[in-house]
Amino acid sequence: MQRSPIKMAGLCLLFVIIVINGYLLTGSESSTQKTWLILNEIVLCSAFVLLTATLIRKQPVSQFENLYINHPIPMWIYEKDTLRFLFVNEAACKKYGYTRHEFLALTIKDIRENEELDALMDNVRERCNGTEYRGIWKHRRKSGENFFVEIYAHSAFYEGKEARFIMAKDVDEQVRAAKEAHQLGVRYELLAQATNDALYDRNLITNEVLWKHGLESMFQHPTQPDTDLFVWWKSNIHPADGPVVMSSLDTCLQNRTSSWSQQYRFRSADGTFKYVVDRAFIIYENDQPTRMIGIVQDIDQYVKQAVRLEKQNKTLREIAWINSHEIRRPVVSILSITNLFDKSNQDVHLNSRLMEWLHQSTRQLDEIIHKIEHKVKNIE
């Protein structure tokens, strides 16, 4: 391909020589010289015709090879019988790390992992029958690094040999992303099966919500196939909590925060409300929220238990205050009365007054004890 300009220059030079030879032939008077010039003219014209035909035949091939070699996607041709590389382009050399000379000493098995060779040979036997083929394979660079490619293949003849033409598009990033997404999906499904919590996946663009089994197990709500689940979710939040929840979520989205959490009360199928905590992770694309994956956890028992504990603590504090303040007053009175009481004193009036005061103090003490008993019962 690089010799074409030289051949064109040679063709032009040969044409000039033919013209000069013809001019000499017309001006020659010697028969011997004319014979020599005629023979020379025949040879020169034959050479001109052959060289012209060669250039005409080679030119399309050269254009194809130029397109093939400089194409940005790795391409190669391998022999069907030996699987040896017959031709590779620059993109293949750059992608796989081999020089062209090194490539031509390899077979297509040399760019595969050993565990994939059986599948490769099965594919060669089944597909290398003249049909086109497209599929994803794992290839190996010279450095030993693996990456995924999408293969486009069809049969061809190259230098008289039955061969296969291959185009290998790098799809490593897409394949690995798809595998990661699949693994995340599997984990998500396992998590959904392993927990009683309600899991949801909300599309923030369309507001479509996919709920897992938690709605039925936690709140006894049946599946809602024909319902706008986002609107349904909002309508079942306790009226006193709804504005706070929506304001919190809107603020989170406006601030481009990736995580959101809120406690609120959610209506069960029987009309009662349960305390829940809603935690979500928000995904952004081009700085816009697109997806929200969350979990709604039933914390009703914990909240109610905390309320009971707070109520008990309040009652215990009140009992402690009664013991330290109210109960002390009648006790002090009783102690004072007993100190005044004199068995040897026969003053009936004084003794009567002391007994009356003692009775009043005892009744006060009894009332306080009953008050404490009532508070203890409320704790239980």
C-alpha positions as CSV (number, residue, x, y, z in Angstrom):
1,M,0.0,0.0,0.0
2,Q,2.9,2.4,0.8
3,R,4.5,1.5,-2.6
4,S,1.6,2.9,-4.7
5,P,3.0,6.4,-5.1
6,I,6.3,4.9,-6.3
7,K,4.5,2.7,-8.8
8,M,2.6,5.7,-10.1
9,A,5.8,7.6,-10.5
10,G,7.4,4.6,-12.3
11,L,4.3,4.4,-14.6
12,C,4.7,8.1,-15.5
13,L,8.4,7.6,-16.2
14,L,7.7,4.5,-18.3
15,F,5.1,6.5,-20.3
16,V,7.7,9.2,-21.0
17,I,10.2,6.6,-22.1
18,I,7.6,5.1,-24.5
19,V,6.9,8.5,-26.0
20,I,10.7,9.2,-26.5
21,N,11.2,5.7,-28.0
22,G,8.3,6.2,-30.4
23,Y,9.7,9.6,-31.4
24,L,13.1,7.9,-32.1
25,L,11.4,5.2,-34.0
26,T,9.7,7.6,-36.4
27,G,13.0,9.4,-37.1
28,S,15.2,6.4,-37.5
29,E,16.3,5.4,-41.0
30,S,18.4,2.3,-40.1
31,S,16.5,-0.9,-40.4
32,T,18.5,-2.5,-37.6
33,Q,17.9,0.5,-35.3
34,K,14.2,0.4,-36.2
35,T,13.9,-3.3,-35.4
36,W,15.6,-2.7,-32.0
37,L,13.3,0.3,-31.3
38,I,10.2,-1.6,-32.3
39,L,11.1,-4.5,-30.0
40,N,11.9,-1.9,-27.3
41,E,8.5,-0.2,-27.9
42,I,6.7,-3.6,-27.6
43,V,8.5,-4.4,-24.3
44,L,7.8,-0.9,-22.9
45,C,4.2,-0.9,-23.8
46,S,3.7,-4.4,-22.4
47,A,5.3,-3.3,-19.1
48,F,3.1,-0.2,-19.1
49,V,0.0,-2.3,-19.6
50,L,1.0,-4.7,-16.9
51,L,1.9,-2.0,-14.4
52,T,-1.3,-0.1,-15.1
53,A,-3.4,-3.3,-14.6
54,T,-1.6,-4.0,-11.3
55,L,-2.3,-0.6,-10.0
56,I,-5.9,-0.8,-11.0
57,R,-6.3,-4.2,-9.4
58,K,-4.5,-3.2,-6.2
59,Q,-6.0,0.2,-5.6
60,P,-9.4,-1.1,-4.1
61,V,-7.6,-3.5,-1.9
62,S,-5.3,-0.8,-0.6
63,Q,-8.3,1.4,0.2
64,F,-9.9,-1.5,2.1
65,E,-6.7,-2.3,4.0
66,N,-6.3,1.4,4.9
67,L,-9.8,1.5,6.3
68,Y,-9.3,-1.8,8.1
69,I,-6.0,-1.0,9.7
70,N,-6.9,2.4,10.9
71,H,-10.4,1.5,12.2
72,P,-10.8,2.5,15.9
73,I,-12.4,-0.9,16.8
74,P,-10.1,-3.9,17.1
75,M,-10.4,-6.2,14.1
76,W,-8.6,-9.3,12.9
77,I,-8.8,-12.2,10.5
78,Y,-7.9,-15.7,11.6
79,E,-7.6,-18.9,9.6
80,K,-10.5,-21.3,10.2
81,D,-8.4,-24.5,10.3
82,T,-5.4,-23.4,12.4
83,L,-7.1,-20.5,14.3
84,R,-3.9,-18.5,13.7
85,F,-4.1,-14.8,13.2
86,L,-3.6,-13.8,9.6
87,F,-4.1,-10.1,9.9
88,V,-4.8,-7.5,12.7
89,N,-5.4,-3.8,12.8
90,E,-3.7,-1.1,14.9
91,A,-6.6,-0.9,17.3
92,A,-6.3,-4.6,18.1
93,C,-2.6,-4.2,18.8
94,K,-3.2,-1.3,21.1
95,K,-6.1,-2.9,22.9
96,Y,-4.4,-6.3,23.5
97,G,-0.9,-5.0,24.0
98,Y,0.8,-7.2,21.3
99,T,2.8,-5.9,18.3
100,R,1.6,-7.0,14.9
101,H,4.5,-9.4,14.6
102,E,3.6,-11.0,18.0
103,F,-0.1,-11.2,17.1
104,L,0.6,-13.1,13.9
105,A,2.5,-15.8,15.9
106,L,-0.6,-16.4,18.1
107,T,-4.0,-18.2,17.7
108,I,-7.3,-17.0,19.0
109,K,-6.9,-19.4,21.9
110,D,-4.0,-17.3,23.2
111,I,-6.3,-14.3,24.0
112,R,-8.7,-16.5,26.1
113,E,-8.6,-17.9,29.6
114,N,-8.0,-21.6,29.9
115,E,-11.4,-22.2,31.5
116,E,-13.1,-20.7,28.4
117,L,-11.2,-22.8,25.8
118,D,-13.8,-25.6,25.7
119,A,-16.6,-23.1,25.1
120,L,-14.5,-21.4,22.5
121,M,-13.8,-24.6,20.5
122,D,-17.5,-25.6,20.8
123,N,-18.4,-22.2,19.4
124,V,-15.9,-22.6,16.5
125,R,-17.3,-26.0,15.6
126,E,-20.9,-24.7,15.7
127,R,-20.6,-21.2,14.3
128,C,-17.7,-21.3,11.8
129,N,-19.9,-22.7,9.1
130,G,-20.4,-19.6,7.0
131,T,-23.0,-18.0,9.3
132,E,-22.6,-14.7,11.0
133,Y,-22.2,-14.6,14.8
134,R,-22.6,-12.1,17.5
135,G,-21.8,-12.7,21.2
136,I,-20.0,-11.5,24.4
137,W,-16.8,-13.2,25.4
138,K,-14.0,-12.6,28.0
139,H,-10.6,-11.8,26.4
140,R,-7.2,-11.5,27.9
141,R,-4.6,-8.8,27.2
142,K,-0.8,-9.5,27.0
143,S,-0.6,-8.2,30.6
144,G,-2.9,-10.9,31.7
145,E,-5.8,-8.5,32.4
146,N,-9.2,-9.7,31.4
147,F,-12.0,-7.7,29.8
148,F,-15.3,-8.3,28.0
149,V,-15.8,-7.8,24.3
150,E,-18.8,-8.2,22.0
151,I,-17.8,-10.2,19.0
152,Y,-19.1,-9.7,15.4
153,A,-17.9,-12.5,13.1
154,H,-18.5,-13.7,9.5
155,S,-16.7,-15.9,7.1
156,A,-14.2,-14.6,4.6
157,F,-11.3,-15.7,2.3
158,Y,-7.9,-14.2,2.9
159,E,-4.8,-14.9,0.9
160,G,-6.6,-18.0,-0.5
161,K,-7.4,-19.4,2.9
162,E,-10.8,-20.0,4.5
163,A,-10.9,-17.5,7.4
164,R,-13.2,-15.6,9.8
165,F,-13.3,-11.8,10.0
166,I,-13.8,-10.6,13.6
167,M,-14.7,-7.2,15.0
168,A,-14.3,-7.0,18.8
169,K,-16.0,-4.1,20.6
170,D,-15.0,-3.4,24.2
171,V,-18.1,-3.7,26.4
172,D,-16.2,-4.4,29.6
173,E,-17.7,-1.4,31.5
174,Q,-21.2,-2.2,30.5
175,V,-20.9,-6.0,31.3
176,R,-19.4,-5.4,34.7
177,A,-22.0,-2.7,35.5
178,A,-24.7,-5.2,34.5
179,K,-23.2,-7.9,36.7
180,E,-23.0,-5.6,39.7
181,A,-26.6,-4.5,39.2
182,H,-27.6,-8.2,39.0
183,Q,-25.7,-8.9,42.2
184,L,-27.3,-6.0,43.9
185,G,-30.7,-7.1,42.7
186,V,-30.1,-10.6,44.1
187,R,-29.1,-9.1,47.4
188,Y,-32.1,-6.9,47.4
189,E,-34.4,-9.9,46.8
190,L,-32.7,-11.9,49.6
191,L,-33.0,-9.0,51.9
192,A,-36.7,-8.6,51.1
193,Q,-37.2,-12.3,51.9
194,A,-35.2,-12.2,55.1
195,T,-36.9,-9.3,56.8
196,N,-40.4,-8.4,57.8
197,D,-39.8,-4.7,57.0
198,A,-41.4,-3.1,54.0
199,L,-39.0,-2.4,51.1
200,Y,-39.7,0.0,48.3
201,D,-38.2,1.3,45.1
202,R,-39.5,4.6,43.9
203,N,-38.9,6.2,40.5
204,L,-38.6,9.9,41.3
205,I,-39.2,10.9,37.7
206,T,-42.5,9.0,37.2
207,N,-43.4,8.6,40.9
208,E,-43.9,4.8,40.3
209,V,-43.4,2.8,43.5
210,L,-42.6,-0.9,43.8
211,W,-43.4,-2.2,47.2
212,K,-42.2,-5.6,48.5
213,H,-44.1,-8.0,50.8
214,G,-43.8,-5.8,53.9
215,L,-47.0,-3.9,53.2
216,E,-49.0,-7.1,53.8
217,S,-47.0,-8.6,56.7
218,M,-46.6,-5.3,58.6
219,F,-49.9,-3.5,57.9
220,Q,-52.1,-6.2,56.5
221,H,-52.7,-4.2,53.4
222,P,-53.4,-6.3,50.3
223,T,-51.5,-5.8,47.0
224,Q,-52.5,-2.6,45.3
225,P,-52.1,-3.4,41.5
226,D,-54.3,-0.6,40.1
227,T,-53.4,2.1,42.6
228,D,-51.0,5.1,42.5
229,L,-48.9,3.7,45.3
230,F,-47.1,7.1,46.0
231,V,-50.5,8.8,46.5
232,W,-51.7,5.8,48.5
233,W,-48.7,6.0,50.7
234,K,-49.2,9.7,51.4
235,S,-52.9,9.2,52.2
236,N,-52.1,6.6,54.9
237,I,-49.6,8.7,56.8
238,H,-51.1,10.1,60.0
239,P,-52.7,13.5,59.3
240,A,-50.6,15.1,62.0
241,D,-47.3,13.7,60.6
242,G,-48.0,14.1,56.8
243,P,-46.8,17.7,56.4
244,V,-43.7,17.1,58.4
245,V,-42.8,14.0,56.4
246,M,-43.3,15.6,53.0
247,S,-41.5,18.8,54.0
248,S,-38.5,16.7,55.3
249,L,-38.4,14.8,52.0
250,D,-38.7,17.9,49.8
251,T,-35.8,19.5,51.7
252,C,-33.7,16.4,51.3
253,L,-34.2,16.4,47.5
254,Q,-33.6,20.1,47.2
255,N,-30.3,19.9,49.1
256,R,-29.3,16.9,46.9
257,T,-28.8,14.8,50.1
258,S,-28.2,11.1,49.4
259,S,-29.9,9.7,52.5
260,W,-33.3,10.5,54.2
261,S,-34.8,9.2,57.4
262,Q,-38.1,10.1,59.1
263,Q,-40.3,8.7,61.9
264,Y,-44.1,8.9,61.4
265,R,-47.3,7.0,62.0
266,F,-48.7,4.8,59.2
267,R,-52.3,3.5,59.0
268,S,-52.8,-0.3,59.1
269,A,-55.6,-2.1,57.2
270,D,-57.7,-2.1,60.4
271,G,-57.5,1.7,60.7
272,T,-55.1,1.8,63.6
273,F,-51.8,3.6,63.3
274,K,-48.3,2.2,63.8
275,Y,-45.1,4.0,64.5
276,V,-42.6,3.4,61.7
277,V,-39.2,4.8,60.7
278,D,-38.6,5.3,57.0
279,R,-35.0,5.2,55.8
280,A,-34.1,5.7,52.1
281,F,-31.1,6.1,49.8
282,I,-31.5,8.6,46.9
283,I,-29.7,8.2,43.6
284,Y,-28.9,11.3,41.5
285,E,-28.1,11.5,37.8
286,N,-26.8,14.7,36.3
287,D,-27.5,16.3,39.7
288,Q,-31.2,15.3,39.4
289,P,-32.9,12.8,41.8
290,T,-34.0,9.8,39.8
291,R,-34.5,6.9,42.2
292,M,-35.2,6.3,45.9
293,I,-34.7,2.9,47.5
294,G,-35.9,2.6,51.1
295,I,-37.0,0.5,54.0
296,V,-40.0,1.1,56.3
297,Q,-39.4,-0.5,59.7
298,D,-42.1,-1.1,62.3
299,I,-41.1,0.5,65.6
300,D,-44.5,0.7,67.1
301,Q,-43.7,-1.6,70.1
302,Y,-40.4,0.2,70.8
303,V,-42.1,3.7,70.7
304,K,-45.0,2.5,72.9
305,Q,-42.6,0.8,75.3
306,A,-40.6,4.0,75.5
307,V,-43.8,5.9,76.2
308,R,-44.6,3.5,79.0
309,L,-41.1,3.7,80.5
310,E,-41.3,7.5,80.4
311,K,-44.7,7.4,82.1
312,Q,-43.4,5.0,84.8
313,N,-40.4,7.2,85.4
314,K,-42.7,10.2,85.8
315,T,-44.8,8.3,88.3
316,L,-41.7,7.1,90.2
317,R,-40.5,10.7,90.4
318,E,-43.9,11.8,91.8
319,I,-43.8,9.0,94.4
320,A,-40.3,10.1,95.4
321,W,-41.5,13.6,95.8
322,I,-44.5,12.4,97.9
323,N,-42.2,10.4,100.1
324,S,-39.8,13.3,100.6
325,H,-42.5,16.1,101.1
326,E,-46.1,15.0,101.7
327,I,-45.5,11.9,103.8
328,R,-43.1,13.7,106.0
329,R,-45.7,16.2,107.3
330,P,-48.0,13.7,109.1
331,V,-45.0,11.7,110.3
332,V,-43.5,14.8,111.9
333,S,-46.9,15.6,113.5
334,I,-47.2,12.0,114.9
335,L,-43.8,12.2,116.3
336,S,-44.5,15.6,117.9
337,I,-47.8,14.3,119.4
338,T,-46.2,11.2,120.9
339,N,-43.6,13.4,122.5
340,L,-46.3,15.6,124.1
341,F,-48.3,12.6,125.3
342,D,-47.8,12.0,129.1
343,K,-49.2,8.9,130.6
344,S,-49.1,10.3,134.2
345,N,-51.0,13.3,133.2
346,Q,-54.7,12.9,134.1
347,D,-55.9,15.9,132.1
348,V,-58.7,14.5,130.1
349,H,-59.1,17.5,127.9
350,L,-55.4,17.6,126.9
351,N,-55.3,13.9,126.2
352,S,-58.4,14.2,124.1
353,R,-56.9,16.9,122.0
354,L,-53.7,14.9,121.6
355,M,-55.7,11.9,120.5
356,E,-57.7,14.0,118.0
357,W,-54.5,15.4,116.5
358,L,-53.0,11.9,116.3
359,H,-56.1,10.7,114.5
360,Q,-55.9,13.5,112.0
361,S,-52.2,12.9,111.3
362,T,-52.8,9.2,110.9
363,R,-55.6,9.8,108.4
364,Q,-53.4,12.2,106.4
365,L,-50.7,9.5,106.4
366,D,-53.3,6.9,105.3
367,E,-54.5,9.1,102.4
368,I,-50.9,9.6,101.2
369,I,-50.3,5.9,101.3
370,H,-53.4,5.2,99.3
371,K,-52.3,7.9,96.8
372,I,-48.9,6.1,96.4
373,E,-50.7,2.8,96.0
374,H,-52.8,4.3,93.2
375,K,-49.8,5.5,91.4
376,V,-48.0,2.1,91.7
377,K,-51.1,0.4,90.2
378,N,-50.9,2.8,87.3
379,I,-47.3,1.8,86.7
380,E,-48.2,-1.8,86.6
